[in-house]
Amino acid sequence: MRCLILGKVWPEPSSTAAGQRICDLISALSVAGWELSFASAAQAGEYAVDLAIYGVASHAISVNDPAFDAWVAELEPDVVVFDRFMTEEQFGWRVAEHCPEALRVLDTSDLHCLRLARQAQMESGGVLQLKNETAIREVAAIYRSDLTLMISEFEIELLRREFSIPETLLAYWPFPISLPDAFPGFAARQNFIMIGSLQHAPNLDAARWCQQAIWPQIRSALPEAELHCFGSYGAKYAGELNQPDRGFHFKGRAGNALQTMSGYRVNLAPLRFGAGLKGKVFDGFLSGTPTVMTPIAAEGIFVESHWAHESIDAFVDEAVALYTDPARWQSRQGEGQAVCRERFAASRWRQQLPERLRLAHDQRARHREANFVGQMLRHHQHRSTEFLSRWIEAKNKLKGSV
């Protein structure tokens, strides 16, 4: 099978969970023997992964550029994966026109409309306005696609309940986790850690909230302990977040997140809004570092509710208890490993992805016929996207001829 992945950005697995998500997807398909290409209209960043190590051909493309049409037609992929709904908006109609037999797959990474609705509710109060402008665009992209990969079971249920998305359009594919054989023990570790890209609004808010409301209480109970906050793209926040006199240290980018986290005793994930599965929690699993988390951080990961702490006091109590009680710490570490083995084992999920996409490819004609809403959207709303793009093309040509 030939697969083209159209990225919103070039993947940076050392910077973001979204970057790791794309690399997981590439790895699963590569192991299955698929022929892979990756293309993005974004500028490759300093920390973008070298896709050649996966045997993936890389291509630079442009938005509103008719050259894409001939290129993708010649590539003739069997499957095209759109990395987030904005990429489907930009290139979906071109793929549908020039590669009509290709299976069009959307990977939401996380549900953007949910994340933004939660942020708006936290900042302004009131009820959760889930059916916002982003939802209109994101849900339309889901309906236009043949299949959408969802990272969270919670979000699948939300899409079914709130937007009547048919089950046949959604496929659950979480982080595939392979646990190491051993971890550093309780006595070999010290201090607390927070980690996450500060380009991502939920992580920046979590760092600020922790510094202002949570860490002072932990520090009061454990005056010798320190909190080390790691975050890519956080240099402009260093002056604000680095407060060594209060035991709160901003450390910038972690070169190797798992190796770094393995030296810390407790991982903090005080997220107040967000969506999807949280990479920082899985970093805790993979490094054997127990995580204290809010309900948002725990969402989609656990069946039991005792992992999440809604109040600041409960969050602080759990953080202090894990830091000071070796037996409790070891028990929680073991529970985390059990969750990974039972729900996120790579041996299960890496094999399932190519099988699920191949099945969807084989059944695409029947599913497209049944997806009448998708047909309407491709006929109407998506045509408007096409015409806007063609207008920009014409404008660019006119500008170039002057």
C-alpha positions in Angstrom: 0.0 0.0 0.0 1.2 3.5 -0.8 0.4 6.1 1.8 0.8 9.9 1.7 0.8 11.8 5.0 0.0 15.5 4.7 1.4 17.2 7.8 0.2 20.4 9.4 3.8 20.8 10.5 7.0 18.6 10.2 6.9 16.2 13.2 9.0 17.0 16.2 8.5 14.1 18.6 11.0 15.6 21.1 8.8 18.7 21.3 5.2 17.7 21.3 2.9 14.7 21.7 1.4 15.5 18.4 4.8 15.1 16.8 5.2 11.7 18.5 1.7 10.7 17.3 2.7 11.2 13.6 5.9 9.2 14.2 3.9 6.4 15.8 1.6 6.3 12.8 4.6 6.3 10.4 6.3 3.5 12.4 3.2 1.3 12.4 2.7 1.6 8.7 6.4 1.3 7.9 6.7 -2.0 9.8 3.8 -3.3 7.9 5.7 -2.7 4.7 3.8 0.3 3.4 5.5 2.7 1.0 5.3 6.1 2.8 5.6 9.7 1.7 5.3 12.8 4.0 4.6 16.3 2.8 4.0 19.6 4.5 3.5 23.2 3.5 5.1 24.3 6.8 8.8 25.3 7.3 10.8 22.5 8.9 11.9 23.5 12.4 15.3 22.9 14.0 14.0 19.9 15.9 12.0 18.2 13.1 12.8 14.5 12.9 14.7 13.1 10.0 12.0 11.0 8.3 14.6 9.2 6.3 15.3 7.0 9.3 11.8 5.6 8.8 12.4 5.1 5.1 9.9 7.9 4.4 10.2 10.2 1.3 9.8 13.9 2.2 8.3 16.6 0.0 7.8 20.3 0.5 4.5 21.5 -0.9 2.6 24.8 -0.9 -1.0 25.8 -0.1 -3.0 27.2 -3.0 -0.5 25.8 -5.5 -1.9 23.9 -8.5 1.5 22.1 -8.8 0.3 19.9 -6.0 -2.4 18.5 -8.2 0.0 17.0 -10.8 2.4 15.8 -8.1 -0.2 13.9 -6.0 -1.8 12.4 -9.2 1.6 11.1 -10.2 2.3 9.8 -6.7 -1.0 7.9 -6.9 -1.4 7.0 -3.2 -3.8 4.3 -2.0 -4.3 6.2 1.3 -3.9 9.9 2.2 -3.7 10.9 5.8 -4.5 14.5 6.8 -2.8 15.7 9.9 -5.6 17.7 11.6 -8.6 19.2 10.1 -6.9 22.4 8.7 -4.8 20.2 6.4 -7.9 18.4 5.1 -9.5 21.8 4.4 -6.5 22.9 2.4 -5.8 19.7 0.5 -8.8 17.4 0.8 -10.6 18.7 -2.3 -7.4 18.4 -4.4 -6.9 14.8 -3.3 -10.5 14.0 -4.0 -10.3 15.4 -7.5 -6.9 14.1 -8.6 -6.8 10.8 -6.6 -10.5 9.8 -6.3 -9.8 6.2 -5.5 -7.5 7.1 -2.5 -8.9 6.5 1.0 -9.0 9.9 2.7 -8.1 9.6 6.4 -8.2 12.4 9.0 -6.1 12.3 12.1 -7.5 14.8 14.6 -4.6 14.4 17.0 -7.0 15.8 19.6 -10.4 17.3 19.2 -9.7 21.0 18.7 -13.3 22.2 19.2 -13.4 20.5 22.6 -10.0 21.9 23.7 -11.0 25.5 22.6 -14.4 25.2 24.2 -12.9 24.2 27.5 -10.4 27.0 27.3 -13.2 29.6 26.6 -15.2 28.2 29.5 -12.3 28.4 31.9 -11.4 31.9 30.9 -15.0 33.4 30.7 -17.2 31.0 32.7 -20.6 29.9 31.7 -21.6 26.6 30.0 -19.4 24.7 27.7 -20.0 25.9 24.1 -19.0 22.8 22.3 -20.8 23.6 19.0 -18.5 26.5 18.2 -17.0 27.8 14.9 -14.1 25.3 15.2 -16.6 22.5 15.6 -18.3 23.4 12.4 -15.0 23.1 10.5 -13.7 20.1 12.3 -16.9 18.0 12.2 -17.3 18.9 8.5 -13.8 17.6 7.8 -14.7 14.4 9.7 -17.8 13.9 7.6 -15.9 14.6 4.3 -13.2 12.0 5.2 -13.6 8.3 4.7 -12.3 7.6 8.1 -11.1 9.6 11.1 -8.5 8.3 13.6 -9.3 9.3 17.1 -6.8 9.1 19.9 -9.4 9.1 22.8 -12.4 6.9 23.4 -14.0 9.8 25.3 -13.9 12.0 22.2 -15.4 9.2 20.0 -18.4 9.0 22.4 -18.7 12.8 22.4 -18.7 13.0 18.6 -21.4 10.3 18.4 -23.5 12.0 21.1 -23.2 15.6 20.2 -22.7 15.5 16.4 -24.3 12.2 15.4 -21.1 11.0 13.7 -21.7 7.4 12.4 -19.5 4.7 14.0 -18.3 3.7 10.6 -16.5 7.1 10.2 -14.4 6.8 13.4 -11.6 4.5 14.4 -9.9 4.5 17.8 -6.1 4.5 17.7 -4.3 5.6 20.8 -0.6 5.9 21.7 1.0 2.5 21.2 3.2 1.9 24.3 6.2 -0.4 24.7 7.4 -0.4 28.3 11.1 -0.8 29.2 12.2 -3.7 31.5 13.3 -1.6 34.5 13.3 1.9 35.9 15.3 3.8 38.5 13.8 3.3 42.0 12.3 5.6 44.5 15.6 6.4 46.4 17.4 7.2 43.2 15.1 10.0 42.3 14.3 13.4 43.8 12.2 16.5 43.1 9.1 17.1 41.0 8.8 17.6 37.3 6.4 19.2 34.8 6.9 18.9 31.1 5.1 20.0 27.9 5.5 22.3 24.9 4.7 25.9 25.9 3.5 26.6 22.4 0.4 24.6 23.6 -1.9 26.8 25.6 -3.0 24.1 28.1 0.6 23.5 29.1 1.4 27.2 29.6 -1.7 27.6 31.7 -0.8 24.5 33.7 2.6 25.9 34.5 1.3 29.2 35.6 -1.5 27.7 37.6 0.8 25.3 39.3 3.3 28.0 40.1 0.6 30.3 41.6 -1.8 27.9 43.3 -0.4 24.4 43.7 3.4 24.5 44.2 3.3 26.9 47.2 1.3 24.3 49.1 3.6 21.4 48.1 6.6 23.5 48.9 5.2 24.3 52.3 4.9 20.6 53.1 8.2 19.7 51.5 10.5 22.8 51.9 13.6 21.0 50.5 11.9 19.8 47.4 12.1 21.5 44.0 9.9 21.6 40.9 11.7 21.6 37.6 9.5 22.7 34.7 10.6 21.6 31.2 9.0 23.0 28.0 10.0 23.4 24.4 9.5 26.8 22.9 9.4 28.4 26.3 12.3 30.8 26.2 10.0 33.9 26.3 8.4 32.6 29.5 11.6 31.9 31.3 11.7 35.2 33.2 8.1 34.6 34.4 8.4 30.9 35.3 11.9 30.6 36.7 11.6 31.4 40.4 14.5 29.5 42.1 13.9 31.3 45.5 10.5 29.5 45.6 11.9 26.2 44.4 10.3 26.6 41.0 12.9 26.2 38.2 12.2 26.6 34.5 14.7 24.4 32.6 13.7 24.9 29.0 13.7 22.1 26.5 14.4 18.5 27.7 16.7 16.9 25.2 15.4 13.5 26.0 12.1 13.6 27.8 12.1 10.0 29.1 15.8 10.1 30.3 15.2 13.4 32.0 12.0 12.3 33.7 13.6 9.1 35.0 15.6 11.2 37.5 12.5 12.7 39.1 10.3 11.2 41.8 6.9 12.7 40.8 5.4 14.0 37.6 2.8 16.8 37.9 0.1 17.3 35.2 -2.3 20.0 36.5 -4.1 20.7 33.2 -7.3 22.8 33.5 -8.3 22.4 29.8 -7.3 20.3 26.8 -8.3 17.3 24.8 -7.0 14.0 23.5 -4.5 11.8 25.4 -1.8 13.6 27.3 1.8 12.8 26.2 3.2 13.9 29.6 1.2 11.2 31.4 2.5 8.6 29.0 6.0 9.9 29.5 5.4 9.2 33.2 4.4 5.6 32.4 7.4 5.1 30.1 9.9 6.5 32.6 8.3 4.8 35.7 7.5 8.2 37.2 4.1 8.3 39.0 1.9 11.3 37.8 -0.5 13.4 39.8 -3.1 14.7 37.5 -6.4 16.6 37.1 -9.4 15.0 35.4 -8.5 16.7 32.1 -5.0 15.1 32.2 -6.5 11.7 33.0 -9.3 11.7 30.4 -9.3 8.8 28.0 -6.6 6.9 29.8 -8.1 5.3 32.8 -11.3 3.3 33.6 -11.1 4.1 37.4 -11.7 7.6 38.6 -9.2 7.5 41.6 -6.3 8.7 39.3 -7.8 12.2 38.9 -7.9 15.0 41.5 -10.3 17.9 41.0 -9.5 20.1 43.9 -6.1 21.8 44.6 -6.0 20.3 48.1 -6.5 16.7 46.8 -3.9 17.3 44.2 -1.4 18.6 46.7 -2.1 15.8 49.2 -1.5 13.1 46.5 1.7 14.8 45.4 3.1 15.0 48.9 2.1 11.4 49.7 3.7 10.0 46.5 6.9 12.0 47.2 7.3 10.7 50.8 5.8 7.2 50.8 8.0 4.6 49.0 5.3 1.9 49.2 2.6 4.2 47.8 5.0 5.4 45.1 5.9 1.9 44.0 2.2 0.8 44.0 1.2 3.7 41.8 4.1 3.0 39.4 2.9 -0.6 39.1 -0.7 0.5 38.5 0.5 2.7 35.6 2.4 -0.2 34.0 -0.7 -2.3 34.2 -2.8 0.4 32.5 -0.3 0.5 29.6 -0.2 -3.3 29.2 -4.0 -3.6 29.3 -5.1 -0.6 27.2 -2.2 0.7 25.2 0.2 -2.2 24.4 2.1 -1.5 21.2 1.9 -5.1 20.2 -1.8 -4.7 19.7 -2.2 -1.2 18.3 0.7 -1.1 15.8 -0.6 -4.1 14.1 -4.2 -2.9 14.1 -3.6 0.4 12.3 -2.6 -1.0 8.8 -5.3 -3.6 9.1 -7.9 -1.0 9.9 -6.8 1.3 7.0 -6.7 -1.6 4.5 -10.2 -2.7 5.5 -11.5 0.9 5.1 -9.8 1.1 1.7 -11.5 -2.1 0.5 -14.9 -0.8 1.7 -14.6 2.8 0.7 -17.1 2.8 -2.1 -19.9 1.4 0.1 -19.1 3.7 3.0 -19.0 6.8 0.7 -22.4 5.9 -0.7 -23.8 5.6 2.9 -22.2 8.9 4.0 -24.8 11.3 2.5 -23.8 14.1 4.8 -20.2 13.8 3.6 -21.4 13.9 0.0 -23.4 17.1 0.7 -20.4 18.8 2.4 -18.1 17.9 -0.5 -20.6 19.2 -2.9 -21.3 22.5 -1.2 -19.0 23.7 1.6 -15.9 22.0 0.3 -16.5 23.5 -3.2 -16.4 27.0 -1.5 -13.0 26.1 -0.1 -11.9 25.0 -3.5 -13.1 28.2 -5.1 -11.3 30.4 -2.5 -8.1 28.5 -3.1 -8.5 28.9 -6.9 -9.1 32.6 -6.4 -5.9 32.9 -4.4 -4.0 31.0 -7.1 -5.3 33.4 -9.7 -4.3 36.4 -7.6 -0.8 35.0 -7.0 -0.4 34.4 -10.8 -1.5 38.0 -11.5 0.9 39.3 -8.9 3.8 37.3 -10.4 3.1 38.7 -13.9 3.3 42.3 -12.9 
